């Protein structure tokens, strides 16, 4: 199947429009969806590390506020 001249022109304009749209919106997307700056960490703001014990008795460190699934207990 062959394309006629108007189909080629329309196809090229679609590709050109998509490229131009991506180029124009890229800086906006970087500003809008960039992660927030990380706050300065000091001893007061450091994450609290807890020691958790699995159901099989294995101990591991956990830095998140919620206990992971399958743990028997976590220190406070």
Secondary structure, DSSP 8 states (H G I E B T S, - for coil): ----HHHHHHHHHHHHHHHHHHHHHHHHHHHHHS--------TTTS---EEEEETTS-EEEE-SSS--TTEEEE--
